[in-house]
Amino acid sequence: MTVAPSQPRRDPPRFPAHPEETSPPLRGAARPDPPTRGTERRHWPNAPSLRRSAPSHGRLDCRERRLRRDGAGHGGPEAAGNHLHAAGHICVLKDAFMYESPTEIANLISTDKFDAAMAIHLYKGGRLLQGSRIPFGIIFGGTDVNEDIKCEEKHRIMGAVLGEARFAVAFTMKMKELAAAEWPDAKKKIYVQTQGIKTTPSETFDWYRFLQNAEISTDTGGLHMFLLICGLRRVKDPLYLVDVFSDWHRKDPSVHLGIIGPAVDPFFTSEVKEKVKRAPGVHLLQEVPQDDLHAAMKRCFAVVNSSISEGMSAAILEAMDLDIPVLARNIPGNAAIVKHKETGLLFSNPQEFVVLSQSLMNDPIMEREIVTRAKDYVKKHHSWEGERTAYQNLVLRLQ
């Protein structure tokens, strides 16, 4: 095992614990100097595959089911890869959906001579590392702890994977508590690290062409564009608001709902397309690069989340960082980062969504106060730099 920093120093950095974190902080050697820029190559769309930058650094395989997370921005495996690359490690991202068994992953590890691995999602990614000969860590996805634990077979597999893992990362204290309640022996190896947020809106984004491509009239006075960012799969429930929003649009043509994200589930995507075709005021938008999506978010009236289950929605946090109001379904993962009428608005049914949206449209002072508090919250609790330090220290546990 050769994943190790090349320049240790006398005072090791501490793992930056979440304000509610109770696990002991990680200790270890300091981060090495970042590798020379220009060593990056592309292995998969939107996913960095990084070459060796120093002989002493190891080869690390980070994987999850989908390389593009449910939204856009600097989250998920891309973030982990970016952080570890900056520490001088080789980081290759693989799509776990392409593999069916631990044997295939074992062959990949042997052929490519990986030294360690990180899996995102305890079941979807972690099951492929069960029995692995190399050390690995886990990053909880959300549906693993919230949904998959309800299935006896998945519960058994996830418990075995967690038992083998060197560490596991939960985005919230609540997520850690849920996992620890199911697998008490693993409690001490579960660390809480919130997602770090970094938004990079494009300065050349053409908002009017974006609207024209969605067949939204640019002549509409006082357009109120709501943007729902998610991967098209059932757990994200993008159809939850379609009927009530379309009814609202018939009464108020200025309101539009755009749904944007990767077609994760092809069959469900077809269902979404058919539904949206029959829903005036609702639009299935073409995917755009993350910088353009951030720019589009800045031009929208609000960002919406209607998921059945969430770990921690990066799209919500990105909207907060971009000074855009958030309306989110009232589920534990969303309520952990959105405080109702303080940093956003939480709705429990489609009708309440419309009522809250209208109140936001009619009260610019409330809107301004919410986005100001939300921006402050993200700065304080979702530092990109803090997340980077955390993962660079975590990987030391894979030596």
N, C-alpha and C positions, 0 to 999 in steps of 0.2 A: 504494500500500500504506500503510495508516494504522494498523496494529496497533502501537501504541507507548504507553509509559507517559507520564503527563502531568506527573509530578513527579520528574525525575531528581535524584540527589544525588551528592555528591562521591565517596563510597566505594561502589562497586557491589558487590552481593553476589555471592559465588561460587556456581557450581552445585555443590550438595553431592554429591560423588562417592561411589559405593559404596566400601567399604573395599578392594575388589580392583580398583577402576577405574583404568585406565591412560590413558584419553583425557584431553586437556587440559580443565580446568574451563571452563564457560561464564562469560563476563563480560558485564556489561551494566548498564543503568540500574536503579535501585531500583524496587521495586514501588510503584505509586501507592496512594493511600488507597483502600480499598474503596468501592464505590458505595453510595448510600443504600439501606437495606433496603426491601423492599416492591416492588422492580421486577421480581420474578420472575413468570413466567407459565408455564403448562403447554403444551408442544407435543406431548408424547407421554407415555404412562403411565410414571411414574417417571423421566422425563428432563427436566431443566430447559431451558427455552428462554429466554434472557435478553435483555432489551431494552437498548438503548444507554443508558449512564449518564453518558457525557461525550462531547462532539463529537469529541475527539481520539482516542478509542479505536476500534479497528477492529472489523470484523464477522468472526467466526471460525466456521467450520463444522466441528464434530467429528462423526465418524460411525464406526459399526461395523455389523456385520451384525445383531446383536441388541442392543437397548437395555437389556435386563435381562441382566446377566451370569449366568454359571452359579453361582448362589448368591444371596445377598442382602447388602446392606450398602452401603458407600460406595466401591465399586470401579468399574473399567472407565470408560466414557465419562462416567458421572455424576460421578466424581471429577475427571476432567480438566476437565469443564465447571464444576464448583464452584470449582476452583482458579483458572481463568481469569476467571470471573465476579468473584471476589474482587479480581482485579487491575483490574477495570473494563472488561473486554472483553465484547462481545456474543458469546454462545456458543449456537449452535443445533445441537441434536443431530438427526441424520437416520439412519434405518435403511437401511443399504446393501442389505439384502435386497429393498427396494422398487425398486431400480434395476438395470438390466441392462447398461448400457454407459456408458463415459466420456462419450459424447455427451449422455446425459440429465443427468449431473452437470454438464457444461459449461454446459448450458442453465440449470440451477438456479443455478449460480454467477453467470451473466450476469444472470439475472432478479432475483435477490435481492442482487446486488452484494456478494458475499463478498470479503474481502480476503485470506484465507488459510484453510487447512484442515488438519485433523489426521485421519488415518485409523487406526483400530485394527484390526490384522491386515494384514500385508503383502500378502496376496493378496486376501482377501475385500473389504477396504475400499480397499487401495492400488491395485488394478487399475482402480478407477473414477476415480482421479485421474491416471492415466497420460496424459501430454501436457497436463496442466492449465496454464492461463495464470496461475494464482495459485500462490504458494509454499505448500508443504505439508510436514508432518512425519509420521512414522510411529511407531506404538507396536506392537511385536511382540505377537502374541496368544499364541503358544505352538505351536499346530498348524501355523502357517505355517512356522516354523523347524524343528519336529520332524517334521512329516508331509508338508506340501505340497512341500518341496524334492525329494521323491522322484519327483515327476511332472515330466517334462522341460518340458512346456509351462508349467506353473505356475512352475517354476524360472526360466524365461526371462522371464516377465512380472514376477515379483518382483524379479529383477535389474535390469530396466529401471526399475521404480518406485523402487527404492532408489537408483538412479543419479540420479534427478530430485529425490529428497527432500532437504530442507535438513538434516534430522537424523532419526535413528531411536533409539528407546528400547527397551532390553532390560531385562527384570526381573532377570536374573542375569548374572554374568560368563560362565557356561557358555553361555547363550543368545547372548551377544555373540560368543563364540568360534566357535560353530557358524555364525552368519551371516557372520562375517568370513572363515571358511574357504571359504565358498561364493562370496562376493563381496569379495575382498581390497581392491579399490579403495574400498570403502565403510567400511572399518574405522575411519577417523578421525572419521566422522560418527555412529558408533554409541555411545551413552552408556548406562551402566548406572544404573538407578534402581529400587530395590525398591518394591513397592507399599506405600503408607502405609495404616495400618489405624486405623479409628475405629469403635468399637461403641457402639450406643445402645439397650440393651435396654429395652423398654417396662415401666413399673411397673404397668400395669393388665392385663397379659396373663393370660388365664385358662388355666392349664396343664391343669386337669382337663377343661375343655370341649374343649381341643385334643386330648386323649387320647380323649375320648368321640366326637368327630368322626371319629377314626381307628379307632373300634371297638376300642379297647384298654381292657381292664378297669382301672378305677382302684382296684379292690379287691385287685389283685395285690400281695402283700407283696414289698418289695425289688425293685421294677421296675428293670430295666436297659435304658434306651432308647438305642439307637444311631441317629444321624441322619446320613444320606448326603445332602448338599446338592449338587445339580448340575442343569444343564440336561439335559433328556431327549434325548440324542443319543448315537450309538454310541461316539464317542471318550471319553465319560465312563463308559461301561461299567457302568451302574447294576445290571445283572443279574449281574455277576461273582460276587457273594457270595450271591445269592438262595437257591440250592439248599442250600448248606452251612449257611447261617444258619437256614433253615427246619428242617433236620434237627436243628440245635442247639436250636432252640425246642421241638421235640417232646420233647427230653430235659430241657430247663430252660425251663419256661413263663414265667420272669421276664424272659427276653431278647426284645427286639423290635427290628426294624430299620425305620426310617421313611425313605422316599425322598421328597425334596421339591425342586421346581424347575420352571421353565417348560417347557412342551411345545415345545421348539425344533424337533424333527423329529416331525411329526404321525404319520407311519407307524410310526416306532420307538416313539413314545409308546403307540400301540395295542398293540404287542408287549409293552411293559412292563406295561401294565394286565392283559393276558391272563395273563402269567406270574405276576404278583403275586397274582391271584385264586386261583391254585392253590398258593400258598406260605404256609402258616400261619406267623404270627409276622413276616411282612413286609408293610408297608403303604405304599401310594402316598398321600402326604398332600397335602391342598389347600394351594396357595400362600397365604402370609400376608405382610403388610407387613414390611419389613426390621426394624423395631423389635420386632415380635412374634417374628420368626424368631430374633433375637438373644436374646430372653427364653426362647424354647423351647430354644435351644442351652444356655443356662445350667442348665436343668432336666434335660438329657440326661446320660447316663453318659459318652458319648464321641461325637465327630464322626468320620465315616468318609469316606475318599476312595478310590475304586477306579478312577480314570481310567487309560486306556491312555496318554494323553499330557496333560501340563499345562505351561503357561507358569509361572505362580505362582498357586496356589490361594488366593484371598482367604478362602474359607470356612475353610481350615485356619488361616490367620493370625488370623481372627476368633475361632475357637475357643480358640486360645492366649491371646488377649487376654482372653477371658471365663473363663479358668481351667478349661477343659474339655480332657480328654485327647484326643489325636488318634491315630487308626490310619489309616495311609495306605499305599497300594500303592507298592512300591519301584520307582519310575521316577525318571529324572533330575530332573524338575521338582519332585517332592515331596521327594526326598533333598536338594535344595538348601536346603530350609528346615526339614526334620525330621531331626534327628540321632537315630538309633535308640537307644532307652532313655535318652536325655538330654532331648530336647524332645518326644518322641512315640515311636510304635512303627511300624516299617515291615514290611509283610508281602509275600511274593513269591508266595503262592498262597492260595486260600480256606481251606485247612486250617490254614495258619499264622496266618491272621487269627483263627480261633477259639481256637487255643492262646494267642496273645498276649492276646486279649480276656479269656480266663479267668484268665491270670496277673495281669492288671490288676485284675480283680474281686476276686481273692484276696490282693492285696498293696496295701493302702491307703497304706502308706509310700512305695512306689515311685510310686504314682499322685500323691501329694502332691509328691514331689520332681520328677517330670516336669512337672507343671503350673506349678510355681514357676519352673523353668528356662525353660520355654516363654514364660511371661509376661515374664521378663527379656529374653529374646531379641527378642520383638516390640517392646518398649519401646526397645531399643537400635538395632535394624536396620530397623524399619518405621514410622518416625515419620510421622504424617499431616502435621505441619507441615513436615518436610523434603521430603516429596513436593510439597507446595504450592509451596515456594520453587523447587524444581527445574523444575516445569512453567511457572511464571511467568517464569523465566529462559529456558527453552527457546523460548517463544513469541516472544521478542525476535529469534530467528533467522529469523522469518518476515517481518521488515520488508523 
